[in-house]
Amino acid sequence: MKPVEIMIPAGAIRGAAEGGVRRFLGIPYAAPPVGTLRFAPPAPPMPWTGVRDATVPGPCAPHRVKDFPGLDVAPLIGRGWQGGDDYLTLNIWRPDNGRTDLPVMIFVHGGGFVVGSKDAAVHDGSGFARSGVICVAINYRLAIEGFLPIPGVPTNLGLRDQIAALAWVRDTIAAFGGDPANITVFGESAGAMSIANLMASPLAKGLFRRAIVQSGHGGMTREIGVMQRLVRKLAKLLKIPADAEGFRSVSPETCFDALEKIAMPTARIDLRDAEGREPVFGISRFTPVHGDDVLPQRPLDALAAGAGAEVDLLIGTNAEEMNLYLVPTGVRDRIGRLLATYVVHRSQPHARKLLKAYGMGRAGVKPGQALTDALNDLVFRWPARRFAKAHRGRAHLYEFDWRSPAFGGELGAAHGMEMPFVFDTLETTTGPQGLTGEAPPQDLAARIHALWVGFATDGRLPWAEFDGETRHVYSLSAGAARFEPVMPAAPFLP
């Protein structure tokens, strides 16, 4: 490795060049969110003297990662909490050459708004740098720090962090050779939900030209009043007042046990809205809220009114998203009809009718399979199509349908499966407990990676845009568009 120094407004930084890529890691885009800044909007980074080391990633947002049965999730979400206060930072990868005005891609990690890090191995940006793109990955506040609407605390602090990071990139990326007028944001899962929300946010307008939403959409926000039920529940578990002073009195690590309790299916917390719908289906208790200055409206309503129309959108899902949650745990094969109905009923009215539409009660259809198929559409596929339809600008739809051989071939095209193909990092998820199993197809990774690069460079894609009516979706594994039948979930969703 050879050292590479660069000057940015806050001071000089030293990165490293190796293998045709220059890496600058752990660069602060905001001040550490501690002390008086803990529950405050992101503040500008503090300048430093001398040369700051940018060869190590540094800390990440406080969180705890639990083991996943039979699956190595560390490459997907990181190694857990790496302690330290200065974690509102980002990584930058660029080609090791003198080119300037390069297209820029900013990645927002997933993790249900409660876990994750910019430093997970699967989304190393070196592949994009070798393809002539500057890749940026960001940290942001999670869970209580980032997505709990505590009375007396600004709402949506995690989204405010992301907006601050985007503004930093717009103002600073030219120093790294990037074109601030050619920025694409992309993310997966909670990161994709975040980007969908930012498309609808007046505070993020003008900060990016294109957006790629992988296994996400704008339907997973809650009303502030609904989310404040979670505030009161957590305060009770922590034995503190349900206000800003109460939550400031406990450290982030003190909250880990309470967060695990609240995440359990047995936790007595009702986050349904007035219509009896819970938009996240229990996958995460934490979501952004609408009804503030970040999201004045529900994102779909904002899009329908023209918000984000200037942004080119690439949005898609994986064919078997829910397999990640229901196959390794054995739920898909073991759950009975009554429990499957109860699971859906906690989030959706008319659970029995909905599951019947997916084959519940038909000969040869296990309850767990009907549940899995229904949730694939309810949680991911149908809301993504609805988001594309609400968007008043250019939109393209894709589906990732390559099936992993993991778990005896049953994991399939599960949630997160597209990630190592997009980043061209298959080596991070290959192996006996890897997401992609043994010998995943490198040629498919090269093709999908090239699609993302092309879109970020100048918006080009080899299939027609979505017109809001026809149901043509591009199959990433087949490399061709296909006609998609109407989903049984459609009549059950607003």
Secondary structure in CASP SS format (residue, H / E / C, confidence):
PFRMAT SS
TARGET T0000
AUTHOR 0000-0000-0000
METHOD secondary structure of the structure
MODEL  1
M C 1.00
K E 1.00
P E 1.00
V E 1.00
E E 1.00
I E 1.00
M E 1.00
I E 1.00
P C 1.00
A C 1.00
G E 1.00
A E 1.00
I E 1.00
R E 1.00
G E 1.00
A E 1.00
A E 1.00
E E 1.00
G C 1.00
G C 1.00
V E 1.00
R E 1.00
R E 1.00
F E 1.00
L E 1.00
G E 1.00
I E 1.00
P E 1.00
Y C 1.00
A C 1.00
A C 1.00
P C 1.00
P C 1.00
V C 1.00
G H 1.00
T H 1.00
L H 1.00
R C 1.00
F C 1.00
A C 1.00
P C 1.00
P C 1.00
A C 1.00
P C 1.00
P C 1.00
M C 1.00
P C 1.00
W C 1.00
T C 1.00
G C 1.00
V E 1.00
R E 1.00
D E 1.00
A C 1.00
T C 1.00
V C 1.00
P C 1.00
G C 1.00
P C 1.00
C C 1.00
A C 1.00
P C 1.00
H C 1.00
R C 1.00
V C 1.00
K C 1.00
D C 1.00
F E 1.00
P C 1.00
G C 1.00
L E 1.00
D C 1.00
V C 1.00
A H 1.00
P H 1.00
L H 1.00
I H 1.00
G C 1.00
R C 1.00
G C 1.00
W C 1.00
Q C 1.00
G C 1.00
G C 1.00
D C 1.00
D C 1.00
Y C 1.00
L C 1.00
T E 1.00
L E 1.00
N E 1.00
I E 1.00
W E 1.00
R E 1.00
P E 1.00
D C 1.00
N C 1.00
G C 1.00
R C 1.00
T C 1.00
D C 1.00
L E 1.00
P E 1.00
V E 1.00
M E 1.00
I E 1.00
F E 1.00
V E 1.00
H C 1.00
G C 1.00
G C 1.00
G C 1.00
F C 1.00
V C 1.00
V C 1.00
G C 1.00
S C 1.00
K C 1.00
D C 1.00
A C 1.00
A H 1.00
V H 1.00
H H 1.00
D C 1.00
G C 1.00
S H 1.00
G H 1.00
F H 1.00
A H 1.00
R H 1.00
S C 1.00
G C 1.00
V C 1.00
I E 1.00
C E 1.00
V E 1.00
A E 1.00
I E 1.00
N C 1.00
Y C 1.00
R C 1.00
L C 1.00
A H 1.00
I H 1.00
E H 1.00
G H 1.00
F H 1.00
L C 1.00
P C 1.00
I C 1.00
P C 1.00
G C 1.00
V C 1.00
P C 1.00
T C 1.00
N C 1.00
L H 1.00
G H 1.00
L H 1.00
R H 1.00
D H 1.00
Q H 1.00
I H 1.00
A H 1.00
A H 1.00
L H 1.00
A H 1.00
W H 1.00
V H 1.00
R H 1.00
D H 1.00
T H 1.00
I H 1.00
A H 1.00
A H 1.00
F H 1.00
G C 1.00
G E 1.00
D E 1.00
P E 1.00
A E 1.00
N E 1.00
I E 1.00
T E 1.00
V E 1.00
F E 1.00
G E 1.00
E E 1.00
S C 1.00
A H 1.00
G H 1.00
A H 1.00
M H 1.00
S H 1.00
I H 1.00
A H 1.00
N H 1.00
L H 1.00
M H 1.00
A H 1.00
S C 1.00
P H 1.00
L H 1.00
A H 1.00
K C 1.00
G C 1.00
L C 1.00
F C 1.00
R C 1.00
R E 1.00
A E 1.00
I E 1.00
V E 1.00
Q E 1.00
S C 1.00
G C 1.00
H C 1.00
G C 1.00
G C 1.00
M C 1.00
T C 1.00
R E 1.00
E E 1.00
I H 1.00
G H 1.00
V H 1.00
M H 1.00
Q H 1.00
R H 1.00
L H 1.00
V H 1.00
R H 1.00
K H 1.00
L H 1.00
A H 1.00
K H 1.00
L H 1.00
L H 1.00
K C 1.00
I C 1.00
P C 1.00
A C 1.00
D C 1.00
A H 1.00
E H 1.00
G H 1.00
F H 1.00
R H 1.00
S C 1.00
V C 1.00
S C 1.00
P C 1.00
E H 1.00
T H 1.00
C H 1.00
F H 1.00
D H 1.00
A H 1.00
L H 1.00
E H 1.00
K H 1.00
I H 1.00
A H 1.00
M C 1.00
P C 1.00
T C 1.00
A C 1.00
R C 1.00
I C 1.00
D C 1.00
L C 1.00
R C 1.00
D C 1.00
A C 1.00
E C 1.00
G C 1.00
R C 1.00
E C 1.00
P C 1.00
V C 1.00
F C 1.00
G C 1.00
I C 1.00
S C 1.00
R C 1.00
F C 1.00
T C 1.00
P C 1.00
V E 1.00
H E 1.00
G C 1.00
D C 1.00
D C 1.00
V C 1.00
L C 1.00
P C 1.00
Q C 1.00
R C 1.00
P H 1.00
L H 1.00
D H 1.00
A H 1.00
L H 1.00
A H 1.00
A C 1.00
G C 1.00
A C 1.00
G C 1.00
A C 1.00
E C 1.00
V C 1.00
D E 1.00
L E 1.00
L E 1.00
I E 1.00
G E 1.00
T E 1.00
N E 1.00
A C 1.00
E C 1.00
E C 1.00
M C 1.00
N H 1.00
L H 1.00
Y H 1.00
L H 1.00
V C 1.00
P C 1.00
T C 1.00
G C 1.00
V H 1.00
R H 1.00
D H 1.00
R H 1.00
I C 1.00
G C 1.00
R H 1.00
L H 1.00
L H 1.00
A H 1.00
T H 1.00
Y H 1.00
V H 1.00
V H 1.00
H H 1.00
R C 1.00
S C 1.00
Q C 1.00
P C 1.00
H C 1.00
A H 1.00
R H 1.00
K H 1.00
L H 1.00
L H 1.00
K H 1.00
A H 1.00
Y C 1.00
G C 1.00
M C 1.00
G C 1.00
R C 1.00
A C 1.00
G C 1.00
V C 1.00
K C 1.00
P H 1.00
G H 1.00
Q H 1.00
A H 1.00
L H 1.00
T H 1.00
D H 1.00
A H 1.00
L H 1.00
N H 1.00
D H 1.00
L H 1.00
V H 1.00
F H 1.00
R H 1.00
W H 1.00
P H 1.00
A H 1.00
R H 1.00
R H 1.00
F H 1.00
A H 1.00
K H 1.00
A H 1.00
H C 1.00
R C 1.00
G C 1.00
R C 1.00
A E 1.00
H E 1.00
L E 1.00
Y E 1.00
E E 1.00
F E 1.00
D C 1.00
W C 1.00
R C 1.00
S E 1.00
P C 1.00
A C 1.00
F C 1.00
G C 1.00
G C 1.00
E C 1.00
L C 1.00
G E 1.00
A C 1.00
A C 1.00
H C 1.00
G C 1.00
M C 1.00
E C 1.00
M H 1.00
P H 1.00
F H 1.00
V H 1.00
F C 1.00
D C 1.00
T C 1.00
L H 1.00
E H 1.00
T H 1.00
T C 1.00
T E 1.00
G C 1.00
P C 1.00
Q C 1.00
G C 1.00
L C 1.00
T C 1.00
G E 1.00
E C 1.00
A C 1.00
P C 1.00
P C 1.00
Q H 1.00
D H 1.00
L H 1.00
A H 1.00
A H 1.00
R H 1.00
I H 1.00
H H 1.00
A H 1.00
L H 1.00
W H 1.00
V H 1.00
G H 1.00
F H 1.00
A H 1.00
T H 1.00
D H 1.00
G C 1.00
R C 1.00
L C 1.00
P C 1.00
W C 1.00
A C 1.00
E C 1.00
F C 1.00
D C 1.00
G C 1.00
E C 1.00
T C 1.00
R C 1.00
H E 1.00
V E 1.00
Y E 1.00
S E 1.00
L C 1.00
S C 1.00
A C 1.00
G C 1.00
A E 1.00
A E 1.00
R E 1.00
F E 1.00
E C 1.00
P C 1.00
V C 1.00
M C 1.00
P C 1.00
A C 1.00
A H 1.00
P H 1.00
F H 1.00
L C 1.00
P C 1.00
END
